[in-house]
Structures are given as C-alpha cells and as structure tokens.
Amino acid sequence: MEWMVWTTPTMLFFSAIAAMLAGMTAWEVASPSIERKGFLPIATTRGDRLFIGLLSAAYIHLLVVGFTPLSIWIALGASILWMLALMRWG
C-alpha cells in the first residue's frame, strides 16, 4: 500500500474492518437478520450491533489512551470482549 503511505498496522486495521463488513454483507445475503431486542434499549440487527460495537471499541480505545496509563493491548482485549458480548446478547 505504498501509494497510500500506510504503515503495516494501519493497513491491517483497515483490512480487518473491510473484511468484517464484507463478511457481514455475505452473511446478510445468505441469511437475512431479524430485529431483536437484547440488553440494548433498542431492537437491532446484526449490522446495527456491528456498527455500535465498532463505535464503542473506538471510544474504549480513546478512554484508555486518554485517561489511563494502561497498555493499548488491554484496550484491544476489552474491545474484543465487548464486541463479542454485544454481537451475542446485544
């Protein structure tokens, strides 16, 4: 990705996001989702929960980087656990 002047971690991050979106699109085409109500106060589909999870993962990272001396790896672990819980029970 030299034409974008991206570092390897940046390329991997955006590639992972693109892979998640492509995977969710294929899953939605193969098996359309039904809105359901979990612990979130609104009825959501799989795509809604993915979007909410990605936004909240960004906020988790910002909070850890901005307000704690913790490692970014802890923020990544917390974000993954949150995303898993949100996709399953959200």
Secondary structure, DSSP 8 states (H G I E B T S, - for coil): -GGGT--HHHHHHHHHHHHHHHHHHHHHHHS----B-SSSSS-B-HHHHHHHHHHHHHHHHHHHHHH----HHHHHHHHHHHHHHHHHH-
